[in-house]
Amino acid sequence: TLAPSRHTLRPYLEAGLSRRRGAVLPHAVAPVGFTPHRPALPYQTGKRFQFLQTSFPWVYEKGFDLTIKAFVSAFKSTDDVALVLRVPRIQHPGERKRTFGELERLVKEAGTKAGAPEIVLLELDVGLNRRPGLYTGADCYVHPPRAEGFGMTILAAMASGVRVIATRWSAPPLSSLVERSRSPAMPSASATSSTPRATAAGASPRFSSGNASSARTVPR
């Protein structure tokens, strides 16, 4: 049995799988494709600093609701920042309503608050050759998952030279990088925990560059 991370392999071992029959085979990001020099995808916002989260619109698992709550708590409309939530198009009507429809509702609800900061909800399919531009078009990548098998978007953002905010929970690769660098990490956004403090998202001077050897996350 091959799993992309220790976190994913653990349930199999706990269920009785012999360690001799289980192994971790991580995913990888092609450094030729994801680099800081790839042309940026222009986002439709006039704000100078742009946070990005991109994934399939599984609101609960990927923590989109946590990102929105933290962003609205940390910033206001007069701040020169925007949050871009990019998701691919979901073709099945029922699945789209359950996932994208819920995300759309959360964004509209956040926008009704007085002085709410700008949130851009982008439903867009991007070809493989243009996908690196999703990350180079942003200043900081945000990913607070409640459940994650590996965390490919985190690796892609870091390979693209983009700052990353992630929780030390589930299987994001940033967890092991934080442990290796002995730096503090934002506590997990588990199913029962409260929303991570939004002040972490606003403290941009404390973020490192996307270089994997100097990865940092922000203490709560």
C-alpha positions as CSV (number, residue, x, y, z in Angstrom):
1,T,0.0,0.0,0.0
2,L,1.4,3.3,-1.1
3,A,0.3,6.6,0.5
4,P,1.4,10.2,-0.2
5,S,2.1,11.0,3.4
6,R,2.5,9.5,6.9
7,H,-0.8,11.0,7.9
8,T,-2.5,9.2,5.1
9,L,-0.7,5.9,5.8
10,R,-1.4,5.9,9.5
11,P,-5.1,4.8,9.4
12,Y,-4.1,1.7,7.3
13,L,-1.5,0.8,9.9
14,E,-3.9,1.3,12.8
15,A,-6.4,-0.9,10.9
16,G,-3.9,-3.8,10.9
17,L,-1.8,-3.3,7.8
18,S,1.7,-4.6,8.3
19,R,4.4,-1.9,8.2
20,R,6.3,-4.1,5.7
21,R,3.3,-3.7,3.3
22,G,2.9,0.0,3.6
23,A,5.2,2.8,2.4
24,V,5.1,6.6,1.9
25,L,5.6,7.8,-1.7
26,P,5.2,11.6,-1.7
27,H,4.0,13.6,-4.6
28,A,6.3,16.1,-6.2
29,V,6.3,19.4,-8.1
30,A,8.3,19.9,-11.3
31,P,10.7,22.7,-10.5
32,V,10.9,23.5,-14.2
33,G,7.1,24.3,-14.3
34,F,6.6,26.1,-11.0
35,T,9.2,28.9,-10.6
36,P,8.9,32.5,-9.5
37,H,9.6,33.6,-13.1
38,R,6.4,32.2,-14.6
39,P,4.0,34.8,-16.0
40,A,1.4,35.8,-13.4
41,L,-2.3,35.3,-13.9
42,P,-3.8,38.8,-13.5
43,Y,-6.6,38.9,-10.9
44,Q,-9.4,41.4,-11.3
45,T,-8.7,43.6,-8.2
46,G,-7.1,46.9,-7.8
47,K,-5.6,46.0,-4.4
48,R,-1.9,45.9,-4.1
49,F,-1.5,42.8,-1.9
50,Q,-3.4,39.6,-2.8
51,F,-4.0,36.5,-0.7
52,L,-4.9,33.4,-2.6
53,Q,-6.5,30.1,-1.9
54,T,-7.1,27.6,-4.7
55,S,-8.6,24.2,-4.6
56,F,-11.8,22.3,-5.4
57,P,-14.6,24.1,-3.6
58,W,-14.9,21.6,-0.7
59,V,-15.6,24.2,1.8
60,Y,-15.3,22.2,5.1
61,E,-12.3,20.0,4.2
62,K,-10.2,22.7,2.6
63,G,-11.1,25.3,5.2
64,F,-12.4,28.0,2.9
65,D,-14.7,29.2,5.7
66,L,-11.8,29.6,8.0
67,T,-9.9,31.7,5.4
68,I,-12.9,34.0,4.9
69,K,-13.5,34.4,8.6
70,A,-9.9,35.2,9.3
71,F,-9.6,37.6,6.4
72,V,-12.7,39.5,7.4
73,S,-11.6,39.7,11.0
74,A,-8.1,41.0,10.1
75,F,-8.8,43.5,7.3
76,K,-11.3,46.2,6.3
77,S,-12.3,47.7,3.0
78,T,-9.8,50.5,3.3
79,D,-6.9,48.1,3.5
80,D,-4.9,47.6,0.3
81,V,-5.4,43.8,0.3
82,A,-7.8,41.4,-1.4
83,L,-8.5,37.7,-1.0
84,V,-8.8,35.6,-4.2
85,L,-10.6,32.3,-3.9
86,R,-10.1,30.4,-7.1
87,V,-11.9,27.1,-7.8
88,P,-12.2,25.1,-11.0
89,R,-15.6,24.7,-12.6
90,I,-17.8,21.9,-11.3
91,Q,-19.9,20.4,-14.2
92,H,-22.4,18.3,-12.2
93,P,-25.3,20.7,-11.2
94,G,-25.9,19.0,-7.9
95,E,-22.3,18.9,-6.9
96,R,-21.8,22.5,-8.0
97,K,-24.7,23.6,-5.8
98,R,-23.4,21.7,-2.8
99,T,-19.8,23.0,-3.1
100,F,-19.5,26.2,-5.1
101,G,-22.9,27.3,-4.0
102,E,-21.9,27.1,-0.4
103,L,-18.7,29.0,-1.0
104,E,-20.6,31.6,-2.9
105,R,-23.0,32.0,0.0
106,L,-20.1,32.5,2.5
107,V,-18.5,35.1,0.3
108,K,-21.8,37.1,-0.1
109,E,-22.4,36.9,3.6
110,A,-18.9,38.2,4.4
111,G,-19.5,41.1,1.9
112,T,-22.6,42.3,3.7
113,K,-20.7,43.3,6.8
114,A,-19.9,47.0,7.1
115,G,-16.4,47.8,6.0
116,A,-15.7,44.3,4.7
117,P,-12.5,43.8,2.8
118,E,-12.5,42.7,-0.9
119,I,-13.0,39.0,-1.6
120,V,-12.8,37.8,-5.2
121,L,-14.5,34.5,-6.0
122,L,-13.1,33.2,-9.2
123,E,-14.6,30.1,-10.9
124,L,-12.0,29.4,-13.6
125,D,-10.4,26.4,-15.3
126,V,-6.7,26.9,-15.9
127,G,-4.6,24.8,-18.3
128,L,-1.6,23.0,-17.0
129,N,0.8,25.3,-18.9
130,R,-0.8,28.4,-17.2
131,R,-1.3,27.0,-13.8
132,P,1.9,28.3,-12.2
133,G,0.6,31.8,-12.9
134,L,-2.1,31.2,-10.3
135,Y,0.6,31.4,-7.7
136,T,2.9,34.0,-9.1
137,G,-0.1,36.3,-9.5
138,A,-0.5,36.3,-5.7
139,D,1.6,37.6,-2.8
140,C,0.6,35.0,-0.2
141,Y,-1.0,31.6,-0.4
142,V,-3.4,30.5,2.3
143,H,-4.3,26.9,3.1
144,P,-5.9,26.0,6.5
145,P,-7.2,22.4,5.8
146,R,-9.3,20.3,8.2
147,A,-8.4,17.2,6.1
148,E,-5.5,17.0,3.5
149,G,-3.9,13.9,2.0
150,F,-0.7,15.7,0.9
151,G,-1.0,19.4,0.1
152,M,0.1,19.8,-3.5
153,T,-1.0,23.4,-3.7
154,I,1.3,24.3,-0.8
155,L,4.3,22.8,-2.6
156,A,3.4,24.6,-5.8
157,A,3.1,27.9,-4.1
158,M,6.4,27.5,-2.4
159,A,8.1,26.4,-5.6
160,S,6.7,29.6,-7.2
161,G,8.3,31.8,-4.5
162,V,5.1,32.7,-2.8
163,R,4.7,33.2,0.9
164,V,2.5,30.5,2.6
165,I,0.2,30.3,5.6
166,A,-0.8,26.8,6.5
167,T,-1.9,24.9,9.6
168,R,0.2,22.1,11.1
169,W,-2.6,19.5,10.7
170,S,-3.3,16.6,8.4
171,A,-0.6,16.2,5.8
172,P,0.5,19.6,4.5
173,P,4.2,19.4,3.6
174,L,4.8,22.7,5.4
175,S,4.5,20.8,8.7
176,S,7.6,18.8,8.2
177,L,9.5,21.9,6.9
178,V,8.5,23.8,10.0
179,E,9.7,21.0,12.3
180,R,12.9,20.9,10.3
181,S,13.5,24.6,10.7
182,R,12.4,24.6,14.4
183,S,10.1,27.5,13.8
184,P,6.6,27.9,15.4
185,A,3.5,27.0,13.5
186,M,-0.1,28.0,13.5
187,P,-2.2,25.5,15.4
188,S,-4.4,23.1,13.5
189,A,-7.8,24.1,12.3
190,S,-9.3,20.7,13.3
191,A,-13.0,19.9,13.1
192,T,-13.6,21.0,16.6
193,S,-11.2,23.9,17.0
194,S,-12.1,27.6,16.7
195,T,-11.0,29.7,13.8
196,P,-7.2,30.5,13.7
197,R,-6.6,34.0,14.8
198,A,-6.8,36.3,11.9
199,T,-3.9,38.5,13.2
200,A,-1.7,35.8,11.8
201,A,-2.9,36.6,8.3
202,G,-2.2,40.2,8.8
203,A,1.3,40.0,10.1
204,S,3.0,39.8,6.6
205,P,6.4,41.0,7.7
206,R,6.8,37.7,9.7
207,F,6.3,35.5,6.6
208,S,9.3,34.2,4.8
209,S,9.7,33.8,1.1
210,G,8.4,30.6,-0.5
211,N,11.9,29.1,-0.3
212,A,11.5,25.6,1.2
213,S,14.7,25.8,3.2
214,S,13.4,28.8,5.1
215,A,9.7,28.0,5.5
216,R,7.9,29.6,8.4
217,T,4.3,29.7,9.6
218,V,2.9,32.1,12.1
219,P,2.2,31.4,15.8
220,R,-1.3,31.8,17.2
